[in-house]
Amino acid sequence: RMNLTSNKNGSGNELLLKALGMKKMLSLDKQQLVIYDLTAGLARDSMIMLSSIISDIEESTVPPLRLHMVERDPLVASLLTDAMRRLDILADVEKNSNEGNISKLLANCLTMEEGDALSVLESMLTDTRSTDSVPYPPDIIYLDPMFPPRKKKASAVKKDMAMLHSLLGTATSENKGDSEEAEKARLKEEQKLLAAACNAAMRRVVVKRPANALPLGSLGDEEDYDIPAPSYDIRGNINRWDVYITC
Protein backbone atom coordinates (compact mmCIF):
# COMPACT_ATOMS: atom_id res chain seq x y z
CA ARG A 1 0.00 0.00 0.00
CA MET A 2 1.30 3.43 -0.94
CA ASN A 3 0.52 5.51 2.14
CA LEU A 4 1.00 9.20 1.55
CA THR A 5 -0.55 10.54 4.73
CA SER A 6 1.40 8.73 7.43
CA ASN A 7 4.79 10.08 6.37
CA LYS A 8 4.26 13.77 6.94
CA ASN A 9 5.79 13.90 10.41
CA GLY A 10 8.84 12.52 12.13
CA SER A 11 12.39 13.71 12.56
CA GLY A 12 13.79 10.92 10.35
CA ASN A 13 11.61 12.07 7.46
CA GLU A 14 12.71 15.67 7.97
CA LEU A 15 16.38 14.66 7.96
CA LEU A 16 15.90 12.71 4.74
CA LEU A 17 14.27 15.71 3.05
CA LYS A 18 17.01 18.01 4.32
CA ALA A 19 19.66 15.73 2.83
CA LEU A 20 17.84 15.61 -0.51
CA GLY A 21 17.49 19.41 -0.68
CA MET A 22 14.41 19.13 -2.90
CA LYS A 23 12.51 22.16 -1.66
CA LYS A 24 15.43 24.51 -2.17
CA MET A 25 16.13 23.21 -5.65
CA LEU A 26 12.49 23.53 -6.70
CA SER A 27 12.15 27.04 -5.29
CA LEU A 28 15.34 28.30 -6.94
CA ASP A 29 15.20 26.57 -10.31
CA LYS A 30 11.47 26.60 -11.07
CA GLN A 31 11.92 23.53 -13.25
CA GLN A 32 11.12 19.85 -13.04
CA LEU A 33 13.31 17.88 -10.62
CA VAL A 34 14.26 14.29 -11.47
CA ILE A 35 15.02 11.84 -8.65
CA TYR A 36 15.96 8.17 -8.91
CA ASP A 37 15.24 5.98 -5.89
CA LEU A 38 17.44 3.06 -6.85
CA THR A 39 16.60 0.92 -3.81
CA ALA A 40 12.85 1.51 -3.69
CA GLY A 41 11.76 -1.40 -1.49
CA LEU A 42 8.13 -0.75 -0.54
CA ALA A 43 8.42 2.89 -1.67
CA ARG A 44 8.30 4.31 1.85
CA ASP A 45 11.00 6.93 1.23
CA SER A 46 9.60 7.74 -2.20
CA MET A 47 6.26 8.52 -0.58
CA ILE A 48 8.00 10.79 1.93
CA MET A 49 9.51 12.70 -0.98
CA LEU A 50 6.16 13.08 -2.72
CA SER A 51 4.25 14.01 0.44
CA SER A 52 6.68 16.89 1.05
CA ILE A 53 5.63 18.62 -2.16
CA ILE A 54 2.00 17.51 -2.46
CA SER A 55 0.76 21.13 -2.41
CA ASP A 56 3.13 22.00 -5.27
CA ILE A 57 1.86 19.00 -7.24
CA GLU A 58 -1.77 20.07 -6.77
CA GLU A 59 -1.07 23.61 -7.97
CA SER A 60 1.04 22.68 -11.01
CA THR A 61 -0.11 21.62 -14.46
CA VAL A 62 3.28 19.96 -15.03
CA PRO A 63 4.56 17.66 -12.25
CA PRO A 64 7.38 19.52 -10.44
CA LEU A 65 8.95 16.16 -9.59
CA ARG A 66 9.59 13.03 -11.63
CA LEU A 67 10.46 10.12 -9.38
CA HIS A 68 11.78 6.89 -10.88
CA MET A 69 11.87 3.86 -8.59
CA VAL A 70 14.05 0.79 -9.12
CA GLU A 71 13.69 -2.46 -7.15
CA ARG A 72 15.76 -5.57 -7.81
CA ASP A 73 13.84 -8.21 -5.85
CA PRO A 74 11.10 -9.69 -8.09
CA LEU A 75 8.63 -10.25 -5.25
CA VAL A 76 9.02 -6.76 -3.80
CA ALA A 77 8.91 -5.27 -7.31
CA SER A 78 5.63 -7.11 -7.91
CA LEU A 79 4.14 -5.57 -4.77
CA LEU A 80 5.28 -2.14 -5.89
CA THR A 81 3.91 -2.63 -9.41
CA ASP A 82 0.56 -3.68 -7.95
CA ALA A 83 0.48 -0.58 -5.73
CA MET A 84 1.04 1.63 -8.77
CA ARG A 85 -1.68 -0.25 -10.67
CA ARG A 86 -4.09 0.44 -7.82
CA LEU A 87 -3.09 4.10 -7.88
CA ASP A 88 -4.04 4.27 -11.56
CA ILE A 89 -7.37 2.55 -10.83
CA LEU A 90 -8.14 5.00 -8.03
CA ALA A 91 -7.34 7.93 -10.31
CA ASP A 92 -9.73 6.53 -12.95
CA VAL A 93 -12.58 5.51 -10.65
CA GLU A 94 -12.57 8.64 -8.47
CA LYS A 95 -12.14 11.11 -11.32
CA ASN A 96 -14.18 13.92 -9.78
CA SER A 97 -12.97 13.57 -6.20
CA ASN A 98 -10.00 15.18 -4.49
CA GLU A 99 -8.52 11.74 -3.78
CA GLY A 100 -8.84 10.80 -7.43
CA ASN A 101 -7.21 14.03 -8.59
CA ILE A 102 -4.29 13.57 -6.21
CA SER A 103 -3.90 9.94 -7.31
CA LYS A 104 -3.71 11.05 -10.94
CA LEU A 105 -1.12 13.70 -10.13
CA LEU A 106 0.98 11.20 -8.17
CA ALA A 107 0.76 8.63 -10.97
CA ASN A 108 2.07 11.29 -13.36
CA CYS A 109 5.08 11.81 -11.09
CA LEU A 110 5.98 8.13 -10.67
CA THR A 111 7.64 5.50 -12.82
CA MET A 112 9.27 2.25 -11.76
CA GLU A 113 11.16 -0.72 -13.10
CA GLU A 114 12.41 -4.03 -11.81
CA GLY A 115 16.14 -4.43 -11.97
CA ASP A 116 19.45 -4.27 -10.19
CA ALA A 117 20.40 -0.66 -9.41
CA LEU A 118 23.92 -0.99 -10.81
CA SER A 119 22.74 -2.61 -14.03
CA VAL A 120 20.06 0.03 -14.50
CA LEU A 121 22.59 2.84 -14.00
CA GLU A 122 25.08 1.27 -16.37
CA SER A 123 22.43 0.88 -19.08
CA MET A 124 21.35 4.50 -18.59
CA LEU A 125 24.93 5.73 -18.98
CA THR A 126 25.34 3.90 -22.29
CA ASP A 127 21.82 3.96 -23.80
CA THR A 128 19.60 6.82 -24.91
CA ARG A 129 16.58 7.00 -22.64
CA SER A 130 13.18 8.34 -23.63
CA THR A 131 12.57 11.59 -21.78
CA ASP A 132 8.83 10.91 -21.98
CA SER A 133 8.94 7.70 -19.94
CA VAL A 134 12.00 8.03 -17.69
CA PRO A 135 13.75 11.41 -17.68
CA TYR A 136 17.54 11.18 -17.79
CA PRO A 137 19.93 12.22 -16.33
CA PRO A 138 18.66 12.42 -12.74
CA ASP A 139 19.30 15.48 -10.60
CA ILE A 140 19.38 13.37 -7.42
CA ILE A 141 20.02 9.69 -6.82
CA TYR A 142 18.84 8.19 -3.54
CA LEU A 143 20.27 4.95 -2.15
CA ASP A 144 18.97 3.10 0.88
CA PRO A 145 20.83 -0.21 0.54
CA MET A 146 19.72 -3.02 2.80
CA PHE A 147 21.85 -2.78 5.91
CA PRO A 148 24.14 -5.76 6.62
CA PRO A 149 22.33 -8.65 8.35
CA ARG A 150 22.13 -8.31 12.12
CA LYS A 151 24.43 -10.63 14.03
CA LYS A 152 22.03 -10.74 16.96
CA LYS A 153 18.57 -9.68 17.97
CA ALA A 154 18.16 -5.92 18.16
CA SER A 155 15.40 -3.48 18.93
CA ALA A 156 12.22 -3.83 16.92
CA VAL A 157 12.07 -2.25 13.47
CA LYS A 158 9.05 -0.77 11.69
CA LYS A 159 6.52 -3.31 10.42
CA ASP A 160 7.19 -2.54 6.75
CA MET A 161 10.94 -2.99 7.21
CA ALA A 162 10.44 -6.17 9.26
CA MET A 163 8.39 -7.60 6.39
CA LEU A 164 11.02 -6.56 3.86
CA HIS A 165 13.81 -8.19 5.89
CA SER A 166 11.70 -11.34 6.13
CA LEU A 167 11.04 -11.42 2.38
CA LEU A 168 14.70 -10.89 1.49
CA GLY A 169 16.19 -13.08 4.23
CA THR A 170 18.28 -10.30 5.77
CA ALA A 171 16.91 -10.26 9.31
CA THR A 172 19.78 -12.00 11.13
CA SER A 173 23.08 -13.67 10.36
CA GLU A 174 24.85 -16.20 12.56
CA ASN A 175 26.92 -18.19 10.04
CA LYS A 176 30.49 -16.92 10.50
CA GLY A 177 31.91 -19.27 7.87
CA ASP A 178 30.39 -17.39 4.95
CA SER A 179 30.33 -13.94 6.51
CA GLU A 180 33.84 -12.82 5.46
CA GLU A 181 33.41 -13.67 1.78
CA ALA A 182 29.90 -12.25 1.77
CA GLU A 183 31.18 -9.04 3.34
CA LYS A 184 33.88 -8.65 0.66
CA ALA A 185 31.36 -9.22 -2.12
CA ARG A 186 28.93 -6.73 -0.56
CA LEU A 187 31.61 -4.05 -0.27
CA LYS A 188 32.67 -4.48 -3.91
CA GLU A 189 29.06 -4.18 -5.04
CA GLU A 190 28.57 -1.07 -2.90
CA GLN A 191 31.72 0.57 -4.30
CA LYS A 192 30.60 0.00 -7.88
CA LEU A 193 27.09 1.27 -7.15
CA LEU A 194 28.32 4.43 -5.44
CA ALA A 195 30.75 5.23 -8.27
CA ALA A 196 28.05 4.72 -10.91
CA ALA A 197 25.56 6.84 -8.95
CA CYS A 198 28.04 9.71 -8.57
CA ASN A 199 28.77 9.57 -12.32
CA ALA A 200 25.07 9.67 -13.22
CA ALA A 201 23.63 12.22 -10.77
CA MET A 202 23.74 15.83 -11.94
CA ARG A 203 23.56 17.37 -8.46
CA ARG A 204 23.88 14.94 -5.59
CA VAL A 205 23.73 11.39 -4.32
CA VAL A 206 22.16 10.72 -0.93
CA VAL A 207 22.89 7.46 0.90
CA LYS A 208 21.13 6.28 4.05
CA ARG A 209 23.41 4.57 6.56
CA PRO A 210 23.30 3.42 10.20
CA ALA A 211 24.49 6.35 12.34
CA ASN A 212 27.77 4.69 13.38
CA ALA A 213 28.53 2.78 10.17
CA LEU A 214 31.30 3.53 7.71
CA PRO A 215 30.31 5.29 4.46
CA LEU A 216 28.93 3.07 1.71
CA GLY A 217 31.59 0.71 0.36
CA SER A 218 34.24 1.93 2.80
CA LEU A 219 36.81 -0.39 4.34
CA GLY A 220 37.95 2.26 6.79
CA ASP A 221 41.59 2.13 5.68
CA GLU A 222 43.98 3.34 2.99
CA GLU A 223 42.27 1.19 0.37
CA ASP A 224 39.42 3.73 0.31
CA TYR A 225 41.45 6.11 -1.87
CA ASP A 226 39.34 5.44 -4.98
CA ILE A 227 35.94 5.70 -3.21
CA PRO A 228 34.15 9.06 -3.26
CA ALA A 229 34.00 10.61 0.21
CA PRO A 230 30.74 12.19 1.44
CA SER A 231 30.64 15.98 1.08
CA TYR A 232 28.77 16.13 4.39
CA ASP A 233 26.18 14.17 6.33
CA ILE A 234 22.83 14.78 8.01
CA ARG A 235 22.85 12.83 11.26
CA GLY A 236 20.10 11.43 13.47
CA ASN A 237 20.21 9.22 16.55
CA ILE A 238 19.76 5.97 14.63
CA ASN A 239 20.52 6.75 10.98
CA ARG A 240 22.43 9.31 8.98
CA TRP A 241 22.27 10.47 5.38
CA ASP A 242 25.59 10.88 3.56
CA VAL A 243 25.44 13.55 0.85
CA TYR A 244 27.78 13.45 -2.17
CA ILE A 245 27.70 16.69 -4.17
CA THR A 246 28.34 15.88 -7.83
CA CYS A 247 27.79 19.21 -9.63
ABEGO torsion letter per residue (X at the ends): XBBAAAAABEAAAAAAAAAAGAAAAAAAAGBBBBBBBABAEAGAAAAAAAAAAAAAAAABABBABBBBBBBABAAAAAAAAAAAAAAAAAAAABAABAAAAAAAAAAAABBBBBEBAAAAAAAAAABBBBAAABBOBBABBBBBBBBBBBABBBBBBBAAAAAAAAAAGAABBABAAAAAAAAAAAAAAAAAAAAAAAAABAABBBBBBBAABBBBGBAGBAAAAABBBBABBBBBAABBBBBBBAX
